[in-house]
Amino acid sequence: QVHVVESGGGLVQPGGSLRLSCAASGSIFGFGAMGWHRQAPGKERELVARISSVTGNTNYADSVKGRFTISRDNAENTVYLQMNSLKPEDTAVYYCHAIEKRSVNTYWGQGTQVTVSS
C-alpha cells in the first residue's frame, strides 16, 4: 500500500518561516515526481510547487516564487518545502502528492495546516 505522510505545519507570524516534509513509501515502482498543493478556505486547491524525483526540475506558483523552495533528499522519496517570508494569504491546508512511476497514479497525503497570523 502506498502511503504519503506530511508534517511540519503550524502557526507562524507574518514574515516567519516553516519547513514542511513529505515522505512517500510502499510503491514497487517508485515515484517520478512529488510536490505540494494548498487549499485555503473558500478557495480552489492550487499547485504550490513540484519537483521531479529523477531530474530535479521544479515548478512553482507565481505567488510563492522567491519565497518557497522545494527540494528532495538523495533517496528521492522525501521532499521538503521551505517556506520563508510567510504572508497571511499563505494560510491553507497543504497537501503533499506523489506520482507513481509506471502506473502514473497520484497519491495524496491527508494535509497539514499552515496558519500565518499576527
C-alpha positions, 0 to 999 in steps of 0.5 A, a space after each residue: 500500500 502506498 502511503 504519503 505522510 506530511 508534517 511540519 505545519 503550524 502557526 507562524 507570524 507574518 514574515 516567519 518561516 516553516 519547513 514542511 516534509 513529505 515522505 512517500 513509501 510502499 510503491 514497487 515502482 517508485 515515484 517520478 515526481 512529488 510536490 505540494 498543493 494548498 487549499 485555503 478556505 473558500 478557495 480552489 486547491 492550487 499547485 504550490 510547487 513540484 519537483 521531479 524525483 529523477 531530474 530535479 526540475 521544479 515548478 512553482 506558483 507565481 505567488 510563492 516564487 522567491 519565497 518557497 523552495 522545494 527540494 528532495 533528499 538523495 533517496 528521492 522519496 522525501 521532499 521538503 518545502 521551505 517556506 520563508 517570508 510567510 504572508 497571511 494569504 499563505 494560510 491553507 491546508 497543504 497537501 503533499 502528492 506523489 506520482 507513481 512511476 509506471 502506473 502514473 497514479 497520484 497519491 495524496 497525503 491527508 494535509 497539514 495546516 499552515 496558519 500565518 497570523 499576527 
